[in-house]
Every structure is written in structure tokens, then in C-alpha cells.
């Protein structure tokens, strides 16, 4: 655990120190957002936060590859994740600068998924009547689809200062806890690679958040949102694809299901927001990629919540889905329910406090 904590701390420190330089680079290059009607910020703000995240990840990989335990996590899959992450970050940086069309971005996301496939990062099985080994072609298509869904879910939720950064950090914490405990408690040493990837995600998000929290001095942009989405999806797929099937069959049914269910539970809020946006826009006869001000965070803001309180509420809702799922894998179900209920009640307290404040102000 100490080596992973060192990895998190090193990545966080690097990202915190590098981001101001990336901010200046983005402003000089013209990679910034003018204030639009749907935006919550009021000043021109640079993007390209993903470049700082990528640099931090790259240096972190170089340094921690010399640590005895973490070094075992490096291999073909880690190389593929690094290359795919580099490709998607460059694509996102170009989009931040030139506003690429949706088809180009989708094609690039599919290429990034293909890079993962070439390096063995692939969904190999599904828990259908036990363990169902997928035909290679089906597994490849499912892998690319999953990667694209997660990338766009993270991208869609990136609508408030610090929102996507914090949500991804919470998701990574949950997945890191699951993969680490799976390796330690159940002896599945191959769970080390996703532990490394999620540890790096936690670190770069923690380091970036002080610059990105309201009022944000820099946005992660598509370079950051797509980059983090790819890393998160790749960590989930790597865990699923690397576990020894013989070891899985000796575990409880809950543990067998969780490698596939956990990504959807930890990403519940981004996925719900993505699904609602697509249905809402299609029902109105608009393109699903047409921007609007009807996301979950917009609705919470309209209820009278402040920017920071809205972000905190959505952090709580993300944790409410993510952490109980991990707890359920290694502890009694009642304990997982207690954890989820406690987080939910805390989020209700935040909402109630904002409603009371709004009512008092109105009177």
C-alpha cells in the first residue's frame, strides 16, 4: 500500500506544480473558452488541463516503475493504456483548440479503443450462467463500445468547476479499493495493473482540483475529460481481462459480477446524466450532441444551490453508488447499505440547507 500511496502523492504533486505552466501555454496558444450562454463561468478560461495530467502521468510512470511492487504492474497492457491515453489526449487537445466535429471525435475514440485491443486490453468474458467466454470479435466490439461510453459520460458531466475532476477521483478511489482488496484479500496478483492506473488517476485529479475548483482558473477540456475517461475504462477492462478464471470461480458470485458491474455503479451519475441528455434531446427533435442547460447540475443550481454546494451534492451521489458496491464485495450487504444510506442522508442535508437558505432570502 505504501508504494501506491507514494504513487498517488507523486502524481498529485506533479500535476499541481505543472498545471500553472500549462495554463499559460493554453492562453498563449488560444486554447480557451469564451463565455457562452450555457456556461457558469464569467471570464475567459484556458483549457488543456489534460496536457498537464498526461505529463504528470508520464513522469509518474517513469519514476514508480523502479519501485519493487508497483514495477510488477508494468507490461503489455500498461504500454497500451499509455499509448491510447497519449492518442486520446492529443485528440482532445486539438478539439480544445479547433472544436472538432462529433464524427471526428468518435472515430478517434474508436481508434484509442483499437490501440487498447492491440495490447491485450479487452473484455474477455461475461458472467452469464457462470463464466461465458466471449468470441473475440464480440469482445473487441464490446470493448470499444465500453471505452467510448465511459469517455463520453465523463465528458458530458464536465459542466461545473471541479465537478468532473472530483467525480472521476471518487470513481477511481472506489475502483482502486476494489482492485487492491481483490489482489490482497483474494490473492489475485494480476489486479495490480488497474490498481496502478487508478492510483495515478486519483493523484492527477487531486493535483488538478485546486486549480479547477470554483472559481476555476483552468478547465480540463476534452483533452482531460477524454483522457480520464479512457484511463478509467481501461482500468476496468484490464481487471476483467486479466483475472484468472479458475480463481474467479472460487470466489463468491458477488465478486465475480463486480468487475463488470463496478464501472457502471461508480459512473452512475455521469451515465445517468448522459442517458437523460440523449433522451431529452432526441425527444425534442434535436441532435443528442446539442448543448443545453438541463443537466443534473443545472437542475440543482436552479433549486437555489450554490456552485460549490451543487458540486458537493453530486460528489455525494457518486460516492453513494460507488463505495457501497466495493464494500459489498468484501463485507456483509447490510454494511454496504448503511454506508450508502449515510452518504445519501448527508446529501439530503446539503440540499435541505440550501432550500432553507433560499426560502429565508426570499422572505
C-alpha positions in Angstrom: 0.0 0.0 0.0 2.9 2.4 0.8 4.1 2.3 -2.8 0.6 3.1 -4.2 0.2 6.0 -1.7 3.6 7.2 -2.9 2.4 7.0 -6.5 -0.8 9.0 -5.6 1.2 11.7 -3.8 3.8 12.0 -6.5 1.3 12.2 -9.3 -0.7 14.8 -7.3 2.3 17.0 -6.6 3.5 16.9 -10.2 0.0 17.8 -11.6 -0.4 20.6 -9.1 3.0 22.1 -10.0 2.8 21.6 -13.8 -0.8 22.9 -14.3 0.0 26.7 -14.0 2.6 26.3 -16.8 0.0 24.5 -18.9 -2.5 27.3 -18.2 -0.1 29.9 -19.6 0.6 27.7 -22.6 -3.1 27.3 -23.3 -3.8 31.0 -23.2 -0.9 31.8 -25.5 -2.0 29.1 -27.9 -5.6 30.3 -27.9 -7.0 27.1 -26.3 -9.5 28.9 -24.1 -13.3 29.2 -23.8 -15.2 32.4 -24.4 -18.2 32.9 -22.1 -21.3 31.2 -23.6 -24.9 31.4 -22.6 -25.0 27.9 -21.1 -21.7 28.4 -19.1 -21.5 29.0 -15.4 -18.1 30.9 -15.6 -18.0 34.6 -16.3 -14.4 35.1 -17.5 -12.3 33.6 -20.3 -10.8 30.4 -19.0 -8.0 28.3 -20.6 -8.4 24.6 -21.4 -5.8 21.9 -22.0 -5.8 20.7 -18.4 -5.4 17.2 -19.9 -1.9 18.1 -21.1 -0.8 18.7 -17.5 -2.5 15.4 -16.5 -0.7 13.5 -19.2 2.7 14.9 -18.4 2.2 14.1 -14.7 1.1 10.5 -15.6 4.1 10.0 -17.9 6.7 11.2 -15.3 5.0 9.2 -12.6 5.2 6.1 -14.6 8.9 6.6 -15.2 9.6 7.1 -11.5 7.4 4.4 -9.9 8.5 1.8 -12.5 11.5 1.4 -10.2 9.5 0.6 -7.1 9.6 -3.2 -6.3 5.9 -3.8 -6.0 4.5 -1.3 -8.5 7.0 -2.3 -11.1 5.2 -5.7 -11.5 2.2 -3.8 -12.8 4.0 -2.6 -15.9 3.7 -4.8 -19.0 2.0 -5.0 -22.4 -1.4 -3.7 -21.0 0.2 -0.7 -19.3 2.0 0.2 -22.5 -1.3 0.0 -24.4 -3.0 2.2 -21.9 -0.2 4.8 -22.1 -0.3 4.9 -25.9 -4.1 5.0 -26.1 -4.1 7.7 -23.4 -1.5 9.7 -25.3 -3.5 9.5 -28.5 -6.8 10.5 -26.9 -5.1 13.4 -25.1 -3.7 14.8 -28.3 -7.2 14.4 -30.0 -8.8 16.2 -27.1 -6.1 19.0 -27.2 -6.9 19.5 -30.8 -10.6 19.7 -30.1 -10.0 22.2 -27.3 -8.1 24.4 -29.9 -10.2 23.8 -33.0 -13.6 22.4 -31.9 -13.5 19.2 -33.9 -16.8 17.8 -35.1 -18.5 14.8 -33.3 -17.8 12.3 -36.0 -14.0 13.0 -35.9 -14.0 12.7 -32.1 -16.0 9.4 -32.2 -13.6 8.0 -34.8 -10.6 9.0 -32.6 -12.2 7.4 -29.6 -12.7 4.2 -31.5 -9.0 4.3 -32.6 -8.0 4.7 -29.0 -10.0 1.6 -28.2 -8.3 -0.2 -31.0 -4.9 0.6 -29.5 -6.0 -1.0 -26.3 -7.1 -4.1 -28.1 -3.7 -4.4 -29.9 -2.1 -4.5 -26.4 -4.4 -7.1 -24.9 -6.8 -4.8 -23.1 -10.1 -6.5 -23.9 -13.3 -7.7 -22.3 -12.9 -11.5 -22.5 -15.9 -12.8 -20.6 -19.3 -12.1 -19.1 -20.9 -13.6 -16.0 -23.8 -15.3 -17.9 -24.7 -18.7 -16.4 -21.3 -18.8 -14.8 -18.4 -17.7 -16.9 -19.2 -17.1 -20.6 -16.1 -16.6 -22.8 -16.9 -14.1 -25.5 -16.0 -14.7 -29.1 -13.0 -12.5 -30.0 -14.9 -10.3 -32.4 -17.8 -9.7 -29.9 -15.3 -9.0 -27.1 -13.5 -6.4 -29.3 -16.7 -4.6 -30.3 -17.9 -4.6 -26.7 -14.5 -3.2 -25.5 -14.5 -0.3 -28.0 -18.2 0.5 -27.2 -17.5 0.5 -23.4 -14.5 2.7 -23.8 -16.5 5.2 -25.9 -19.4 5.2 -23.4 -17.2 5.9 -20.4 -15.2 8.7 -22.3 -18.4 10.5 -23.3 -20.0 10.0 -19.9 -17.1 11.8 -18.3 -17.1 14.4 -21.0 -20.9 15.1 -20.5 -20.6 15.6 -16.8 -17.8 18.2 -17.2 -20.2 21.2 -16.7 -19.2 22.8 -13.4 -15.9 23.8 -12.0 -14.3 20.8 -10.4 -17.3 18.6 -11.0 -15.8 16.0 -13.4 -12.4 16.1 -11.7 -13.9 15.2 -8.3 -16.3 12.6 -9.7 -13.5 10.8 -11.6 -11.4 10.9 -8.4 -14.2 9.3 -6.4 -14.7 6.7 -9.1 -11.0 5.9 -9.2 -10.9 5.6 -5.4 -13.7 3.1 -5.5 -12.1 1.1 -8.3 -8.7 1.3 -6.6 -10.2 0.0 -3.4 -11.8 -3.0 -5.2 -8.8 -3.9 -7.3 -6.4 -3.6 -4.4 -8.5 -5.6 -2.0 -9.0 -8.2 -4.7 -5.3 -8.5 -5.0 -4.6 -8.6 -1.3 -7.7 -10.4 0.2 -8.2 -12.9 -2.6 -4.6 -13.2 -3.8 -5.2 -12.1 -7.4 -1.9 -10.5 -8.1 -2.9 -9.6 -11.6 -5.2 -7.0 -10.2 -2.0 -4.9 -9.7 -2.2 -3.1 -13.1 -5.7 -1.5 -12.5 -4.5 -0.6 -9.0 -1.6 1.3 -10.6 -3.8 3.1 -13.2 -6.4 4.1 -10.7 -3.8 5.3 -8.2 -2.4 7.6 -11.0 -5.9 8.8 -11.8 -6.5 9.7 -8.1 -3.2 11.5 -7.9 -3.6 13.7 -11.0 -7.2 14.6 -10.1 -6.2 15.6 -6.6 -3.4 17.7 -8.0 -5.6 19.3 -10.7 -8.6 20.0 -8.4 -7.1 23.1 -6.6 -6.7 24.8 -10.0 -10.1 23.6 -11.3 -12.4 24.1 -8.2 -14.7 27.0 -8.3 -13.8 29.6 -9.4 -11.7 27.6 -11.9 -8.5 29.0 -13.2 -8.2 26.3 -15.9 -10.6 23.6 -17.3 -9.5 20.1 -18.1 -11.2 20.4 -21.5 -11.7 17.5 -23.8 -8.0 16.7 -23.5 -8.6 16.0 -19.8 -12.2 14.6 -19.9 -11.5 12.1 -22.7 -8.1 11.2 -21.2 -9.5 10.4 -17.8 -12.5 8.5 -19.3 -10.1 6.3 -21.3 -7.9 5.6 -18.2 -10.9 4.7 -16.1 -12.4 2.4 -18.8 -9.0 0.8 -19.4 -8.5 0.1 -15.7 -11.9 -1.6 -15.5 -11.3 -3.7 -18.7 -7.8 -4.6 -17.6 -9.1 -6.0 -14.3 -11.8 -8.0 -16.1 -9.5 -9.3 -18.8 -6.6 -10.3 -16.5 -8.3 -12.2 -13.7 -7.6 -15.9 -13.8 -11.0 -17.6 -14.5 -10.1 -20.5 -12.2 -9.5 -18.1 -9.4 -12.8 -16.3 -10.1 -14.9 -19.4 -9.9 -13.6 -20.0 -6.4 -14.9 -16.6 -5.3 -18.4 -15.6 -4.3 -20.9 -14.7 -7.1 -20.9 -11.1 -6.0 -17.1 -10.8 -6.6 -17.5 -12.4 -10.0 -20.1 -9.9 -11.1 -18.4 -6.8 -9.6 -15.5 -6.4 -12.1 -18.2 -5.7 -14.7 -20.8 -4.0 -12.5 -18.5 -1.7 -10.6 -17.6 0.6 -13.6 -21.3 1.2 -14.1 -22.0 1.8 -10.4 -19.1 4.2 -9.9 -20.0 6.0 -13.1 -23.7 6.0 -12.3 -24.1 9.8 -12.1 -22.3 10.5 -15.4 -24.1 7.7 -17.2 -27.5 8.8 -15.9 -26.8 12.4 -17.0 -25.6 11.1 -20.4 -28.7 8.9 -20.9 -31.1 11.7 -19.8 -29.5 14.2 -22.1 -29.7 11.9 -25.1 -33.4 11.0 -24.4 -34.2 14.7 -23.7 -32.6 16.0 -26.9 -33.9 13.2 -29.2 -37.5 13.7 -27.8 -37.2 17.4 -28.7 -36.1 16.6 -32.2 -32.6 17.8 -31.6 -29.2 16.2 -32.1 -28.1 14.3 -28.9 -24.9 16.3 -29.1 -26.6 19.7 -28.9 -25.6 21.5 -25.8 -28.3 22.7 -23.3 -28.7 23.8 -19.7 -30.8 20.9 -18.4 -28.1 18.6 -17.0 -28.3 17.4 -13.4 -26.0 20.2 -12.2 -28.2 22.8 -13.9 -31.3 21.5 -12.2 -29.6 21.6 -8.8 -28.4 25.1 -9.4 -32.0 26.2 -10.3 -33.1 24.9 -6.9 -31.0 27.6 -5.3 -27.8 25.6 -4.6 -24.6 27.4 -4.9 -21.9 26.3 -7.4 -19.8 24.6 -4.7 -22.8 23.1 -2.9 -24.1 21.6 -6.2 -20.7 20.1 -6.8 -20.6 18.6 -3.3 -24.1 17.1 -3.7 -23.0 15.4 -7.0 -19.8 14.2 -5.3 -22.0 12.6 -2.6 -24.3 10.9 -5.1 -21.3 9.5 -6.9 -19.9 8.1 -3.7 -23.4 6.8 -2.7 -23.3 4.4 -5.7 -19.6 3.7 -5.8 -18.4 3.0 -2.2 -21.3 0.6 -1.2 -20.6 -1.5 -4.2 -17.0 -2.0 -3.2 -18.0 -2.7 0.5 -20.5 -5.3 -0.7 -17.7 -7.3 -2.3 -15.7 -7.8 0.9 -18.2 -7.2 3.7 -21.8 -8.1 4.7 -24.5 -6.5 2.5 -26.1 -4.7 5.4 -22.8 -2.7 6.0 -22.8 -1.6 2.3 -26.4 -0.5 2.7 -25.6 1.5 5.8 -22.7 3.2 4.0 -24.9 4.1 1.1 -27.7 5.4 3.3 -25.3 7.5 5.4 -24.0 9.2 2.2 -27.5 9.7 0.9 -28.7 11.4 4.1 -25.7 13.7 4.1 -26.6 14.8 0.5 -30.2 15.4 1.6 -28.9 17.6 4.4 -26.9 19.6 1.9 -30.0 20.1 -0.3 -32.2 20.9 2.6 -29.8 23.6 3.9 -29.7 25.3 0.5 -33.5 25.2 0.3 -33.9 26.8 3.7 -31.3 29.5 2.8 -33.2 30.2 -0.4 -36.5 30.5 1.5 -35.1 32.8 4.1 -33.5 35.0 1.5 -36.8 35.2 -0.5 -38.7 36.3 2.6 
